């Protein structure tokens, strides 16, 4: 039930929709036009329905801290309507307009339990009395159709196409008609995870699903692909050719209505495939912001701005609680030593997400609301500030960085920065513009 690690682990949190949230975003009633077109920046967050089971099975950094700071299971049980009710209320206050909710393709050999558990938890989520305050979209685990870890690819075959068609129809039947489902220009939004690993006839797969849903009387989905990354799998991959490329794959990208990245964290020591230095040490001492702006620009220019590119931010990254042997470096939540516990999130919003918001589709994604395996959650949790963990060295998990004691800091910071986003959007300071001092960006 732990999120699958693909060489240089991928993360993601979704952002902004045309439904308002607290802290400066427009109200749900006024932010969307009659056609559901975006008239206002939106913020979304990736949301998981696998708790507390995933924390029990997978472990997390928080459970290794001294003192342990894993959120009490009673507060995060995905199978309780009270959990969804609280999360919706807190996210609304933080300026989050929608959740992109994790959903697994059925695979009895691997994720059958995930699929069934998520479906049951989804019923509890939909029963939340405050759901009217939020939108939601489905976040489909595309790689689970048949991922080949050796070559980091998900080959498209006739069987995978039929599986995808069936799953999209299931999503349409169960969720698309819900009044709180996120639509853009009348089309239901579906996020597709790790599309950057798809090989073969991707165009046929996506086109086929659109046709299949149309034949069953459903609107054409607004597909958002997870394509933006430092190194991706070539769509057409010969046996003796390199497994990865740094070039955007137009054949895939152009099948989607927009593209994004679940995470731009790069923990692979192979510097040739990506900026490993950006994920080592305090982010404010690296070129992480400039490098991410460059990558987003690269993907926009690859399609001559025809396919919108959605920026993503996260509060930090630390998967050492359950992937210690992979030795991914921790990315601290403090931008610089001595900074506050939400300063990395704050600076990534101000230095990357806000100036890079695409005017054609002003959405910001946040990774994540509640994924604690990779320690990207921003939901309010209790805890005590510490740098110590229960390893023999006392810092194998934390690497000496501070964790715990965040409380509502991340949610408060996001809510404040959503207001900054609103003002920047109104002034036209988005769309590949350099971050101005007025945004409060602090980088080397």
C-alpha positions in Angstrom: 0.0 0.0 0.0 3.1 2.3 0.0 3.4 4.5 -3.1 5.5 2.8 -5.6 9.1 4.1 -5.8 10.3 4.7 -9.4 14.0 5.1 -9.3 13.9 8.7 -8.2 10.7 8.7 -6.4 7.8 10.7 -7.7 5.6 12.9 -5.6 2.7 15.1 -6.2 0.1 17.4 -4.6 -2.7 19.0 -6.6 -3.8 22.6 -6.6 -6.2 25.3 -7.5 -9.7 25.1 -9.0 -12.4 27.6 -9.8 -14.1 27.0 -6.6 -13.2 29.2 -3.8 -11.6 28.3 -0.5 -10.8 30.4 2.5 -7.9 32.8 2.6 -8.4 34.9 -0.5 -9.7 32.5 -3.1 -13.0 33.2 -4.7 -16.2 31.7 -3.3 -17.5 28.4 -4.7 -20.4 30.2 -6.2 -18.6 33.0 -7.9 -15.3 31.5 -9.0 -16.6 29.3 -11.7 -18.5 30.5 -14.8 -21.6 28.9 -16.0 -19.5 26.8 -18.4 -17.1 25.7 -15.6 -14.3 27.6 -17.3 -11.6 28.9 -15.0 -12.0 32.5 -14.3 -9.8 32.5 -11.2 -6.6 30.7 -10.1 -7.3 27.3 -8.6 -5.4 25.3 -6.0 -5.7 21.5 -5.6 -4.0 18.9 -3.4 -3.4 15.2 -3.9 -5.5 13.3 -1.4 -5.1 9.6 -0.3 -7.7 7.2 1.0 -5.2 4.6 2.4 -4.9 5.7 6.0 -4.3 4.5 8.6 -3.5 1.2 6.9 -0.8 2.6 4.7 1.0 4.1 7.7 0.8 0.8 9.6 2.1 -1.3 6.6 4.5 1.2 5.1 5.9 3.2 8.1 6.8 6.8 8.0 9.4 9.2 9.2 7.0 10.5 11.8 6.8 7.1 13.6 10.6 7.0 13.8 11.0 10.4 15.5 11.9 10.8 19.2 9.3 11.3 20.5 7.1 9.5 17.9 4.8 11.9 16.0 2.7 9.7 13.8 -0.8 11.2 13.6 -3.2 9.2 15.8 -5.0 6.6 13.7 -8.3 7.8 15.0 -7.7 11.2 13.4 -6.8 10.0 9.9 -9.0 6.9 9.3 -10.0 7.2 5.7 -13.0 4.9 6.3 -14.7 7.5 8.5 -16.8 10.3 7.2 -15.6 12.5 10.1 -12.0 12.3 8.6 -13.2 13.7 5.3 -15.4 16.3 7.0 -12.4 17.6 9.0 -10.0 17.5 6.0 -12.4 19.4 3.7 -12.9 22.0 6.4 -9.1 22.4 7.0 -8.3 22.4 3.3 -11.0 25.0 2.6 -9.4 27.3 5.2 -6.0 26.7 3.6 -7.2 28.0 0.2 -7.4 24.5 -1.4 -10.2 24.4 -4.0 -10.2 20.7 -4.8 -8.7 17.3 -3.9 -7.3 15.0 -6.6 -8.2 11.7 -5.0 -6.0 8.7 -5.4 -7.7 5.7 -7.3 -6.1 2.4 -8.2 -6.8 0.3 -11.3 -7.9 -3.2 -10.3 -5.0 -5.7 -10.2 -5.6 -8.7 -7.9 -1.9 -9.6 -8.2 -0.8 -6.3 -6.7 -3.4 -3.7 -5.7 -6.7 -5.4 -5.4 -6.9 -4.5 -1.8 -6.0 -0.9 -2.6 -8.8 -0.7 -5.1 -11.4 -2.2 -2.8 -10.3 -0.2 0.2 -10.3 3.1 -1.8 -13.8 2.4 -3.2 -15.1 1.8 0.3 -13.4 4.9 1.7 -14.7 7.0 -1.2 -18.2 6.3 -0.1 -17.3 7.9 3.3 -15.7 10.8 1.6 -18.8 11.5 -0.5 -20.9 11.4 2.6 -19.1 14.4 4.2 -21.7 17.0 4.9 -19.3 19.9 3.9 -18.4 18.4 0.5 -20.3 21.2 -1.1 -17.4 23.5 0.0 -14.9 21.6 -2.2 -14.5 20.1 -5.6 -12.8 16.8 -6.2 -11.3 15.0 -9.2 -10.0 11.4 -9.6 -6.2 10.8 -9.6 -5.8 7.5 -11.5 -2.7 5.3 -10.9 -2.0 4.7 -14.5 1.3 2.9 -14.0 -0.5 0.1 -12.2 -1.9 -1.1 -15.5 1.3 -3.0 -16.0 4.5 -1.3 -14.9 7.9 -2.8 -16.0 10.3 -1.6 -13.2 13.4 -2.8 -15.0 12.9 -0.3 -17.9 10.7 2.1 -16.0 7.9 1.8 -18.5 4.2 1.0 -18.7 3.7 -0.5 -22.1 0.3 0.1 -23.8 -1.2 -3.1 -25.2 -4.8 -4.0 -26.3 -5.4 -5.5 -22.8 -4.2 -2.3 -21.1 -6.4 -0.2 -23.4 -9.5 -2.2 -22.6 -8.6 -2.0 -18.9 -8.3 1.7 -19.1 -11.6 2.1 -20.9 -13.3 0.0 -18.3 -11.9 2.1 -15.4 -12.7 5.4 -17.0 -16.3 4.2 -17.5 -16.4 3.2 -13.8 -15.2 6.6 -12.8 -17.8 8.2 -15.0 -20.6 6.1 -13.7 -19.8 6.6 -10.0 -18.4 10.1 -9.8 -18.6 12.4 -12.8 -22.2 13.4 -12.1 -21.6 14.3 -8.5 -22.3 18.0 -8.0 -18.9 18.5 -6.4 -16.9 16.8 -9.2 -14.4 19.2 -10.8 -15.3 20.2 -14.4 -13.4 22.5 -16.8 -15.5 23.9 -19.6 -18.1 21.2 -18.8 -15.6 18.3 -19.0 -14.8 16.1 -16.0 -11.2 16.4 -14.9 -9.1 13.2 -14.5 -5.5 13.3 -13.3 -3.3 10.4 -14.7 -0.3 9.5 -12.6 3.1 8.6 -14.2 2.0 8.9 -17.8 5.6 9.7 -18.5 6.3 6.0 -18.3 3.7 5.0 -21.0 5.1 3.5 -24.1 3.6 2.4 -27.4 0.2 3.6 -28.8 -0.6 6.2 -26.1 -2.6 8.2 -28.6 -4.8 5.2 -29.3 -5.3 4.5 -25.6 -6.4 8.1 -24.8 -8.4 8.5 -27.9 -10.1 5.2 -27.4 -11.1 6.1 -23.9 -12.6 9.3 -25.0 -14.6 7.5 -27.7 -15.7 4.8 -25.4 -17.1 7.3 -22.9 -18.9 9.2 -25.6 -20.5 6.0 -26.8 -21.9 5.5 -23.3 -23.2 9.0 -23.1 -20.5 10.7 -21.0 -18.6 13.9 -21.7 -15.1 13.9 -23.0 -12.8 13.9 -19.9 -10.3 16.7 -19.3 -7.2 14.5 -19.0 -4.2 16.0 -17.1 -1.0 13.9 -17.6 1.9 13.5 -15.2 4.6 14.2 -17.8 6.9 17.0 -16.5 10.1 15.6 -15.0 13.8 15.8 -15.4 14.1 12.5 -17.2 11.2 10.5 -18.7 10.7 7.3 -20.6 10.8 7.6 -24.4 7.4 6.8 -25.8 9.0 4.7 -28.5 11.7 2.7 -26.8 14.0 0.3 -28.8 15.7 -2.6 -26.8 19.2 -1.2 -27.0 18.4 2.5 -26.7 18.6 4.6 -23.5 15.9 3.9 -20.9 15.5 7.6 -20.2 15.5 11.0 -22.0 15.5 14.6 -20.9 13.3 15.6 -23.8 9.6 16.2 -23.5 7.7 13.4 -25.4 5.4 15.3 -27.7 3.6 12.2 -28.9 2.4 11.6 -25.4 2.0 15.2 -24.2 -0.3 16.2 -27.1 -2.8 13.5 -26.1 -3.6 15.4 -22.8 -5.5 18.6 -22.2 -2.8 19.7 -19.8 0.3 18.3 -18.1 1.9 18.6 -14.7 4.3 16.7 -12.4 3.4 14.8 -9.3 6.8 15.9 -7.9 10.0 17.5 -9.1 12.0 16.0 -6.2 15.1 14.3 -7.7 16.8 12.0 -5.3 18.8 9.9 -7.8 22.6 10.3 -7.4 23.0 10.2 -11.2 23.5 13.9 -11.8 23.4 13.4 -15.6 19.7 12.5 -15.4 18.6 15.5 -13.3 19.7 18.1 -10.8 20.5 15.9 -7.8 22.1 18.8 -6.0 18.7 20.5 -5.8 17.5 17.8 -3.4 20.5 17.8 -1.2 20.8 20.3 1.7 18.6 23.2 2.5 16.7 24.2 -0.7 17.5 27.9 -0.3 21.2 27.1 -0.8 20.5 25.4 -4.2 19.3 26.4 -7.6 16.1 24.4 -7.2 13.7 27.3 -8.0 15.5 28.4 -11.1 15.9 24.8 -12.3 12.2 24.1 -11.9 11.2 27.3 -13.7 13.5 26.3 -16.5 11.9 22.8 -16.8 8.3 24.2 -16.8 9.4 26.6 -19.5 10.9 23.8 -21.5 7.6 21.9 -21.5 5.5 24.9 -22.4 7.8 25.7 -25.3 7.8 22.1 -26.5 4.1 22.5 -27.6 4.3 26.2 -28.4 2.1 26.8 -25.4 -0.7 24.6 -26.9 -0.8 22.3 -23.9 -1.0 24.1 -20.5 1.6 23.2 -17.9 0.6 23.2 -14.3 3.2 23.9 -11.6 3.4 21.8 -8.5 4.8 22.5 -5.0 5.5 20.4 -2.0 6.6 21.2 1.6 9.7 19.0 1.5 10.4 15.3 1.0 11.6 12.5 3.2 10.9 8.8 2.4 13.6 7.4 4.7 11.0 6.1 7.1 10.1 3.3 4.8 12.8 3.4 2.0 15.9 3.9 4.2 18.0 1.5 2.1 17.4 3.6 -1.1 19.1 6.4 0.8 17.2 9.3 -0.9 18.4 12.5 0.6 15.8 14.3 2.8 14.6 17.6 1.4 13.9 19.7 4.6 10.8 21.7 5.2 13.0 24.7 6.2 14.2 26.8 3.2 17.3 27.7 5.1 18.7 26.7 8.5 16.8 28.5 11.2 13.8 29.2 9.0 10.2 28.2 9.9 8.7 24.8 9.3 6.7 25.8 6.3 9.3 28.1 4.7 10.1 25.6 1.8 6.5 25.4 0.8 6.3 29.2 1.0 9.3 29.8 -1.2 8.4 27.2 -3.8 5.0 28.9 -4.1 6.5 32.4 -4.4 9.6 31.5 -6.5 8.1 28.9 -8.8 4.3 28.2 -8.7 3.0 31.8 -8.7 5.2 33.2 -11.5 4.8 30.0 -13.5 1.0 29.7 -13.4 -0.2 29.1 -16.9 -2.6 31.9 -18.0 -4.4 29.4 -20.2 -5.2 27.2 -17.2 -4.3 28.9 -13.9 -4.1 25.9 -11.6 -1.4 25.1 -9.0 -0.9 21.6 -7.6 0.2 20.8 -4.1 1.8 17.5 -3.2 0.2 16.5 -0.9 -2.6 16.9 1.7 -2.0 13.6 3.6 0.9 11.4 2.2 3.1 10.8 5.2 5.2 7.9 3.7 7.1 10.5 1.7 6.4 13.2 4.3 4.8 15.6 1.9 1.6 16.1 3.9 0.5 19.6 4.8 -2.6 18.6 6.8 -2.4 19.9 10.4 -1.0 17.3 12.8 0.2 17.3 16.4 3.9 16.9 17.3 7.0 18.2 19.0 10.0 19.8 17.3 13.0 17.4 17.1 16.0 16.4 15.0 16.3 13.0 16.7 15.0 9.6 15.5 15.1 6.1 16.9 18.0 4.9 14.7 21.3 3.9 16.2 22.9 7.1 15.1 19.9 9.2 16.1 19.7 10.9 12.7 19.5 8.2 10.0 15.9 9.2 9.3 15.9 13.0 9.9 19.5 13.6 8.6 19.7 16.2 11.3 16.8 18.3 10.0 13.9 19.5 12.1 10.5 17.7 12.0 7.4 17.9 14.2 5.7 20.9 15.7 4.4 22.1 12.3 0.9 22.1 13.6 -1.2 24.3 11.3 1.9 26.1 9.9 1.7 24.6 6.4 -2.0 25.1 6.0 -1.7 28.7 7.3 1.2 29.4 4.9 -0.7 28.0 1.9 -3.8 30.1 2.7 -1.7 33.3 2.9 0.1 32.5 -0.3 -3.1 31.8 -2.1 -3.9 35.5 -1.5 -0.5 36.4 -3.0 -1.4 34.3 -6.0 -4.7 36.1 -6.4 -3.0 39.5 -6.4 -0.3 38.4 -8.8 -2.9 37.0 -11.1 -4.8 40.3 -11.0 -1.6 42.2 -11.9 -0.6 39.8 -14.7 2.5 38.7 -12.9 2.2 35.1 -14.0 2.9 33.0 -17.1 6.7 32.5 -17.1 7.5 35.8 -15.6 10.6 36.1 -13.4 9.7 36.1 -9.7 9.6 39.7 -8.5 10.8 40.9 -5.1 7.1 41.8 -4.5 6.3 38.1 -4.4 8.8 37.7 -1.6 11.0 35.2 -3.5 14.3 34.5 -1.7 16.8 32.6 -3.8 20.6 32.7 -4.3 
